[in-house]
Amino acid sequence: MGLSYINGLVMGLGLIVAIGAQNAFVLSQSLRREHPLAVALVCIVCDALLIVAGVFGLANLLHQSPVLLALARYGGAAFLIVYALQALTRALKSDALTVRQSAPRPLVAVLAATLAVTLLNPHVYLDTVLLIGSLGAQQPSPGAFALGAVCASTLWFSALALAGTRLAPLLARPLTWRLIDLLVAAMMLAIALQLLLGGH
C-alpha cells in the first residue's frame, strides 16, 4: 500500500510539474492576487475526479482482461519513455514560465477560465484518466495510488497559489525548468522500468 501511494505521488508530480498552460494560469492568478485559492481548488477537484474515475474505472476493466492489462502495462511504459524523452528535450531548451498581466477579473470569470484551461486540454484526460488510470489499475492498492496522485496535485497547485509571488522569480529561470525536467525524466523512466519488469 505504501509503495502504491509513493508511486501515485511520484507519478502525479512527474506529470503535473511541467511548463504548461494550467501552471502558468494558476501562477498568474497568484501573482495578480486574483482568486488564487479558488483557482487552485478548482484544479485540484478536477484532477481528483479525473484521477479517481481513471484509476477505478480502468482498474475494474483491466482486472477482467489479462490482455488489456498487458496492453496497459506495455503501452503505459512506452508512453512514459516517450514522456521522459520529451522532458529531456525540454531540458535542453531555454524555455521559462512566463506570466502575462491583464486587468483583474471577477470570480465567476476567473473560475470559468480555470475550468476551460483545465478541462479543454486533451492532455489532462491523457495524463489523469488514461495514463494514471492504467498505471493505478496495476497497483496492489489502486486506492493508495489514486490518493498519492491526488496529493501530488494538491501540493503543487497549493504551492503555486500560496507561494506564487515567491516562486515566480525561481520559476522564471530556464535553469529551474531544466532541472525539473531532468528530475521528471528520471522519475518517468524509473516507473517505466518497474512496469516492464512486471513489478509493483
N, C-alpha and C positions, 0 to 999 in steps of 0.2 A: 504493500500500500504506500509506504514511504517513497519507494523508487518511482512508482506511478505518479505521485504528486510532484516529485522533483522533475521528472520527465515533462509533465504538463507545464510546470513553471518555466523550465528552460525553453521548451518549445514555444510557449506563449511569448516569452521575452524575445526569442530569436526572430519571431515573425513580426512583432509589433514595434520593436526598437529599430526603425529604419526610416530614412528620409521618405516622406510621403505627404500627400495632401491632408490626411487626417491629423498627423502630428503637427504639421505646420499650422493647421487651423486652430487646434487646441492651444498651442503655444501663443499664437497671435491673440487669442481671446484673453489669455493670461496677461500678456504684455499690455494690452489695452484696458485691462480690468473690466472686461465686458462679459459678465456672467460666466467666468471660467469654471466654477464648481458645477454649475448646471450643465455646461457643455461636457465636462469630464464625466458626469453622472450618466448622461445620455449615451456616451461612447461605451462606458463600462457595461451598462444594462444591455445595449445592443450586442456587444461582444459576448456577454454571459449567455444570453438567449440563443445566439447562433452556435456557440460552443456546445452548450448542453444538447441542443437539437442535433448537432452533428455527431457528438460522441454517442448519445444513447440511441438515436435513430439508426446510425450506421452500425453501432455495436450489435443491436438485435439482428440486423440484416446479415452482417458478416459472420456472426456465430452460427447462422443457419446454413452457410455455404463455405466449405473449405476452399473452393475455387476462388470465390470473391475475396476471401481472407488473404489468399496468396497474392492475388492481383493487387489488393490494397497494400500489402506489405512491400512488394517489389516496386509497385507504382509509387508508393509514398517515398521509398528510398531513392528512387530515380529523381523524383521531384525535389527532394531535399538536397541531393547532389547538385542539381541544376541551380537551385536557390543559393547554395553555398558558392558556386562558381560566379553567380551574378553578384553576390556580396563581395567576393574577391575582386571582381571587375570594378565595382563601385569604389573599392578601397584604393584603386589605382588612379581614380579621378580626383579632381579638386572641388567637388561639389560641397556646398554648405546649405544649411537650412536657412531660408530667407523668409522674412515675415513682412507682409505688406500692410501698410497702415491705411485706415479708412475711418470715416465718421462713425461714432458709436451707434449701435442699433438696439431696438427694443428686444426684450427677452424672447418674445414669440418668433421674431425674425431670426434671431441667433439660433434658437432651438431647431427651427425649420432648416436652416443652413447646415446645422450639425447632422441632422438626420440624412440630408441629401449627401453630404460628404461621406457619411458612414455607410449608408445603405445602397447608394447608387454606384459604389465602387465594386466592380466584379471581383477584385482581389480579396475583398472582405469575405465573400462566400467561398472562394477557392481556399483561402487560408483557414478560416474558422470552421466552416461546415465540412468541406471535403478533406482537407489535409489534417487538421486537428481531430476531426471526427474519425477518420480512418485510423489514425495513429492511436487515438484514445480507445478505440474499439478493440485494439490488440493488447491493451494493458491488462495485467491481472486485476487491477481495480480501476475500471473506466471512470468511476465517480471521483476518485482521488486525482486522476489525470485531469479531468474537467475542472476540478477545484483549483489545481495548480495553474492551469491556463487562465482561469478567471482571475486568480490572484495576480498573475503577471500583468493582465490588462488593468486591473485596479491600481496596482502600484505605479505603473507607467503613466497612466492618464492623471492620476492624483499628483504625481511629481510634476508633470507638465503644468497642471492647473495651479498648484500651490507654490511652486518654485520657478515658474516660468521666467520671471524677471531676472532671477539669479542664474538660471540655466542658459538664458539666451546668449550671453557672450561666449559661453563654452560651446554651445551647440552651433554657433555661427562659424566656428573654426573648422576648416576642412579636415585637419588632423584628427579632431574628435570623431568625426564620422568614419574616417578611415580605420581608426582603432575599433570603433563599434562594429563596422562591417567585418573586420578580421575576426572579432570575437563571435559574431553571428555565424560566419562561415565555419568556424571551428565547432560550434555547438551543433549546427545542422549536419556536418559530416559525422560527428560522433553518434548522433541519433540514427542517421542513415546506416552506419556500420552496425549499430545494435539491431536494427531491423533486418539487415541482410544476414546477420549471424543467427537470427531467429530468437534472440534473447529479449527479455522484457525488463 
